[in-house]
Amino acid sequence: MTLAFACEIVLAGLLLAIATWTITARTAFAAIAVFMVYGLLLSIVWVTLSSVDVALTEAAIGGGVTSMVLLGAASALRGSKGAVASLSLPFKITAGMLCALVAAALATVVFFLPDVAPTLAPVAKENLAASALGNPVAAVLFVFRALDTLLEKVVLLLALVGVWSLSSDRAWGGVPELRLYKSPSPILVFLAQILPPIGIIVGIYMFWAGASQPGGAFQGGTVLAAMWLLTMMARLQDVPSTNAPWLRLLLVVGPMAFLAAGLAGFYFADSFLAYPPSIAKPLIIVVEATLTVSIGVTLALLVAGPPEKVPQQ
Amino acid sequence: MSSAALYGYCGAILVGLGLYGVIARPEILRKILAFNVLGTGVFLLFGVFARRGAEAGLRADPVPQALVITGIVVAFSATALAVALLIRLNKDTGEVVIASDDSAESGKQRVRQ
């Protein structure tokens, strides 16, 4: 057993312990704080599995933004505690046994995996040059399986439409209320002044480098969203009204550009979402740039939640 | 045991843990959190398949990796929508738990506004 493998065993044990803690913690705040640590540990696991793109996404979205949404919910629900109808012990034991069975079935599948793993890596590698991108994961996302990526952007937008439609009739089109901090502390204001210039550069770099190295529109967009949220939480910038035309435009510009490039494929390269080889790279970069902006704005608004204040006329 | 197999078992246990949280924690927020743990377990299994499929000079099969990236974003969208639904439910009824009627009675204090 090598030292690296010993470290991996410790990492896996730690991950399971922290996951158990997240499920069993007494208060919601403790559970979410532990979940953040879980997200970071998990991204280390992704690095050891040689999936750096996934590690970045997990750290940014899985651990970061998800925890932020959950923390917002926990603070909104803080007043209405009680009502903790604890379930009966036989029920918990039955549930535990059922879940152990599911885990055991999955572990059996892992144990009996075929020795020669099925893989699409050679095909992806072979066609990488034709995709004009250097990062195979980005090539899969934006070229080989572009339809998945396009639909996923639409899912993000649909989720936002769903969240907005939960506002009261009176507040429709109004301003979302960021729940995390009602009155910003001086430290938060200081950080919100110092970090954004650095964060915006990091976000743009992550999108730009994503063509040839790990990174991409999602990870970059998430960093941009985080910077915007930071300045809004520190009250350095107002939360925009959800009926502002510029905001709606920023939300749809990425998916629309992607869709337009896809439809143009019918004409120039005889298939939906096919790019003409001569301009493939610039086209993908332009689509990715608009997507980065749209993803950033959508994520930030998903965190901000449904509009709650009546729109100003 | 290879490190891919190690994380495979780890992913299997995470799915079980998450499923237990979804079933056995009555608070909706904790169910959403457990659902996310369940999801990471599934993603980790995908990561194992990607790692095992390393070939042609790539250190992991890019296709499952791209699927996981898409999956993480969709899981986040679902979480954000579920949280918004929960907050609206709480505003309208004061509820923060889901429980069948009889278990809620045995669990006494139900808060209504």
Contacts between the chains, C-beta under 8 A, distances in Angstrom:
chain1	res1	chain2	res2	distance
A	4	B	3	7.9
A	5	B	3	6.1
A	5	B	6	7.9
A	8	B	3	4.9
A	8	B	6	6.0
A	8	B	7	7.8
A	9	B	6	6.6
A	12	B	6	5.6
A	12	B	7	6.4
A	12	B	9	8.0
A	12	B	10	4.5
A	15	B	10	6.3
A	15	B	14	7.6
A	16	B	10	6.3
A	16	B	13	5.8
A	16	B	14	7.1
A	16	B	17	7.5
A	19	B	14	5.6
A	19	B	17	5.2
A	19	B	18	7.6
A	19	B	37	5.4
A	20	B	17	6.2
A	22	B	21	7.8
A	22	B	33	6.4
A	22	B	34	7.8
A	22	B	37	6.1
A	23	B	17	5.8
A	23	B	18	7.5
A	23	B	20	6.6
A	23	B	21	4.0
A	23	B	25	7.0
A	23	B	30	7.7
A	23	B	33	7.8
A	23	B	34	5.7
A	23	B	37	6.7
A	28	B	27	6.9
A	28	B	29	5.3
A	28	B	30	6.6
A	28	B	33	7.9
A	31	B	30	6.4
A	31	B	33	5.8
A	32	B	33	6.8
A	35	B	33	6.0
A	35	B	36	7.2
A	35	B	37	7.7
A	38	B	37	7.5
A	38	B	40	7.8
A	42	B	40	5.9
A	42	B	44	7.5
A	45	B	7	6.4
A	45	B	10	7.8
A	45	B	44	7.0
A	45	B	47	7.7
A	46	B	47	6.2
A	48	B	3	6.8
A	48	B	7	8.0
A	49	B	3	7.9
A	49	B	4	7.4
A	49	B	7	6.4
A	49	B	47	4.6
A	49	B	48	7.2
A	49	B	50	7.0
A	49	B	51	4.8
A	49	B	60	6.5
A	50	B	51	6.3
A	50	B	54	7.1
A	50	B	59	3.7
A	50	B	60	4.5
A	51	B	47	5.6
A	51	B	50	6.0
A	51	B	51	7.5
A	51	B	60	5.3
A	51	B	65	4.9
A	51	B	68	7.4
A	53	B	65	6.0
A	53	B	69	6.3
A	54	B	43	7.6
A	54	B	47	6.6
A	54	B	65	5.4
A	54	B	68	5.1
A	54	B	69	6.0
A	54	B	72	7.6
A	57	B	68	7.8
A	57	B	69	4.9
A	57	B	72	5.1
A	57	B	73	7.5
A	58	B	40	7.7
A	58	B	43	7.8
A	58	B	72	6.3
A	61	B	72	5.3
A	61	B	73	6.2
A	61	B	76	5.1
A	62	B	36	7.6
A	62	B	40	6.7
A	62	B	72	5.2
A	62	B	75	7.5
A	62	B	76	7.3
A	65	B	76	6.2
A	66	B	36	6.1
A	66	B	75	7.8
A	66	B	76	5.5
A	66	B	79	5.5
A	69	B	76	7.8
A	69	B	79	6.1
A	69	B	80	5.3
A	69	B	83	5.3
A	70	B	29	6.9
A	70	B	32	7.0
A	70	B	33	6.2
A	70	B	79	7.4
A	70	B	83	6.7
A	72	B	83	7.4
A	73	B	29	5.7
A	73	B	32	7.9
A	73	B	83	4.5
A	73	B	86	6.2
A	73	B	87	6.1
A	74	B	29	6.3
A	76	B	87	5.3
A	76	B	90	7.4
A	77	B	29	6.5
A	77	B	86	7.5
A	77	B	87	7.2
A	77	B	90	5.7
A	77	B	96	5.5
A	80	B	90	5.9
A	80	B	94	5.6
A	80	B	96	5.7
A	80	B	111	6.2
A	80	B	113	7.8
A	81	B	96	7.2
A	82	B	109	5.4
A	82	B	111	4.6
A	83	B	94	7.9
A	83	B	95	7.0
A	83	B	96	5.7
A	83	B	97	5.4
A	83	B	109	6.3
A	83	B	110	5.5
A	83	B	111	4.5
A	84	B	26	6.8
A	84	B	27	6.8
A	84	B	97	6.8
A	84	B	107	7.1
A	84	B	109	7.9
A	85	B	26	5.3
A	85	B	97	5.7
A	85	B	99	4.5
A	85	B	103	6.0
A	85	B	104	4.5
A	85	B	106	7.5
A	85	B	107	2.7
A	85	B	108	7.5
A	85	B	110	7.1
A	86	B	26	7.1
A	86	B	107	5.5
A	87	B	24	6.1
A	87	B	26	6.0
A	87	B	99	7.2
A	87	B	103	5.7
A	87	B	107	7.6
A	88	B	103	6.6
A	88	B	106	6.8
A	91	B	24	7.4
A	91	B	103	7.2
A	92	B	24	5.1
A	95	B	20	5.9
A	95	B	23	4.4
A	95	B	24	4.6
A	96	B	20	5.9
A	96	B	24	7.3
A	98	B	19	7.7
A	98	B	23	7.5
A	99	B	16	4.4
A	99	B	17	7.3
A	99	B	19	4.5
A	99	B	20	4.1
A	99	B	23	7.1
A	100	B	16	5.9
A	102	B	15	6.4
A	102	B	16	5.4
A	102	B	19	5.9
A	103	B	12	4.9
A	103	B	13	5.2
A	103	B	15	6.0
A	103	B	16	2.9
A	103	B	17	7.7
A	104	B	12	7.7
A	104	B	16	7.9
A	106	B	11	7.3
A	106	B	12	3.6
A	106	B	15	5.8
A	106	B	16	7.7
A	106	B	45	7.1
A	107	B	8	7.5
A	107	B	9	5.2
A	107	B	12	4.1
A	107	B	13	7.5
A	109	B	12	7.8
A	110	B	5	6.3
A	110	B	8	3.5
A	110	B	9	6.0
A	110	B	11	7.7
A	110	B	12	6.0
A	110	B	45	7.4
A	110	B	48	7.0
A	111	B	5	7.6
A	113	B	5	8.0
A	113	B	8	7.5
A	113	B	52	6.9
A	117	B	49	6.9
A	117	B	52	3.7
A	117	B	53	4.7
A	117	B	61	7.9
A	118	B	53	6.7
A	119	B	52	7.7
A	119	B	53	3.1
A	119	B	54	7.5
A	119	B	55	5.1
A	119	B	61	4.7
A	120	B	53	7.2
A	120	B	61	5.9
A	120	B	62	7.6
A	120	B	63	4.5
A	121	B	53	5.6
A	121	B	54	6.6
A	121	B	55	4.3
A	121	B	56	5.0
A	121	B	58	4.6
A	121	B	60	7.7
A	121	B	61	4.5
A	121	B	62	6.7
A	121	B	63	7.9
A	122	B	55	5.5
A	122	B	56	4.1
A	124	B	56	7.9
A	124	B	58	7.2
A	124	B	61	7.6
A	124	B	62	5.0
A	124	B	63	6.6
A	125	B	56	4.1
A	125	B	57	6.4
A	125	B	58	5.8
A	126	B	56	7.6
A	136	B	58	5.9
A	136	B	62	3.9
A	137	B	62	4.7
A	137	B	65	5.0
A	137	B	66	5.5
A	137	B	69	7.2
A	139	B	62	7.1
A	140	B	62	4.8
A	140	B	63	5.6
A	140	B	65	7.4
A	140	B	66	3.9
A	141	B	66	4.8
A	141	B	69	6.7
A	141	B	70	7.6
A	144	B	63	7.8
A	145	B	63	7.3
A	145	B	66	6.1
A	148	B	66	7.5
A	148	B	67	7.6
A	148	B	70	5.5
A	149	B	70	6.7
A	152	B	70	4.9
A	152	B	73	5.7
A	152	B	74	6.1
A	155	B	73	7.6
A	155	B	74	5.4
A	155	B	77	5.3
A	156	B	73	6.6
A	156	B	77	5.4
A	158	B	77	7.6
A	159	B	77	3.6
A	159	B	78	7.1
A	159	B	80	5.7
A	159	B	81	4.9
A	160	B	80	8.0
A	162	B	81	4.7
A	162	B	84	7.1
A	163	B	80	6.1
A	163	B	81	5.9
A	163	B	84	4.2
A	166	B	84	4.9
A	166	B	85	6.5
A	166	B	87	7.8
A	166	B	88	4.5
A	216	B	69	8.0
A	218	B	69	6.6
A	218	B	73	6.3
A	299	B	76	7.8
A	302	B	76	7.6
A	302	B	77	7.2
A	302	B	80	4.1
A	303	B	80	7.4
A	305	B	83	7.9
A	305	B	84	6.1
A	305	B	87	7.2
A	306	B	84	5.7
A	306	B	87	7.9
A	306	B	88	7.5
